[in-house]
Amino acid sequence: MQIAEFDQGIPVESVNEFETPLDDLDIPNEIHIYPGVDHGFAKPSGERYAPDESKDAWQKTIEFLDLNRKMS
């Protein structure tokens, strides 16, 4: 899961609460919070666009999809 530090739709505190139950259930997970960016940081035409964070988030998404495609 990737999230912007300043995203108010899913606050960082709520995201952090996901990790312990997932770990307790042995569900593989990776939570990455991008510091200093806001919701919509991956939209190139938006004023909140953060190119480096967007590139990293996209790479993590592709890796996740590739890994899970191979597992099914």
Backbone torsions as a table, in degrees:
resi	resn	phi	psi	omega
1	MET	NA	133.3	175.4
2	GLN	-118.9	137.3	-178.3
3	ILE	-146.5	150.5	176.7
4	ALA	-82.6	139.8	-178.9
5	GLU	-55.8	-38.2	-174.5
6	PHE	-98.4	11.8	178.6
7	ASP	-66.9	123.9	-179.8
8	GLN	-94.0	-14.1	177.8
9	GLY	-66.2	-40.5	175.2
10	ILE	-132.0	91.3	-178.0
11	PRO	-60.0	148.6	-179.2
12	VAL	-53.7	-38.3	-179.4
13	GLU	-60.4	-40.9	179.1
14	SER	-67.5	-40.5	179.0
15	VAL	-62.4	-44.4	-179.6
16	ASN	-61.8	-28.2	178.7
17	GLU	-69.3	-19.6	178.1
18	PHE	-69.9	-32.3	-168.3
19	GLU	-63.4	-47.9	-176.8
20	THR	-61.6	-48.6	178.5
21	PRO	-62.6	-37.1	177.4
22	LEU	-63.3	-44.8	177.8
23	ASP	-62.7	-43.2	-179.9
24	ASP	-60.3	-31.5	180.0
25	LEU	-93.4	8.3	-178.4
26	ASP	56.1	37.0	176.6
27	ILE	-94.2	117.3	179.7
28	PRO	-58.1	136.6	-180.0
29	ASN	-155.6	155.3	173.8
30	GLU	-143.8	119.5	179.1
31	ILE	-110.4	124.2	179.1
32	HIS	-123.7	121.1	178.7
33	ILE	-106.4	120.5	-179.4
34	TYR	-85.1	112.7	-177.4
35	PRO	-69.7	143.0	172.7
36	GLY	77.5	6.8	179.4
37	VAL	-119.6	162.3	-176.1
38	ASP	-118.5	170.6	176.8
39	HIS	-49.5	138.3	179.7
40	GLY	86.1	14.6	-175.6
41	PHE	-66.6	-15.3	-178.4
42	ALA	-95.9	2.9	-178.5
43	LYS	-90.9	106.8	-174.6
44	PRO	-57.4	-30.5	-178.8
45	SER	-89.1	-0.1	-177.9
46	GLY	-90.4	158.0	-179.4
47	GLU	-74.4	-13.4	179.5
48	ARG	-97.7	6.7	-176.0
49	TYR	-55.9	129.8	177.8
50	ALA	-126.2	96.1	-171.5
51	PRO	-59.5	-42.6	-178.4
52	ASP	-66.9	-44.1	179.6
53	GLU	-66.9	-38.0	178.1
54	SER	-63.1	-44.0	179.5
55	LYS	-62.0	-44.3	179.5
56	ASP	-64.5	-43.6	179.8
57	ALA	-63.2	-40.8	179.1
58	TRP	-64.8	-43.1	178.7
59	GLN	-61.1	-42.8	178.4
60	LYS	-64.0	-37.9	178.5
61	THR	-64.8	-46.7	179.2
62	ILE	-61.0	-43.5	179.0
63	GLU	-61.6	-42.7	178.9
64	PHE	-62.1	-48.5	-179.3
65	LEU	-63.4	-41.9	179.8
66	ASP	-63.0	-45.1	-179.8
67	LEU	-62.6	-45.3	-176.8
68	ASN	-74.7	-26.6	174.9
69	ARG	-66.6	-40.1	-179.1
70	LYS	-70.8	-26.7	-177.5
71	MET	-79.5	-19.8	-175.9
72	SER	-93.4	NA	NA
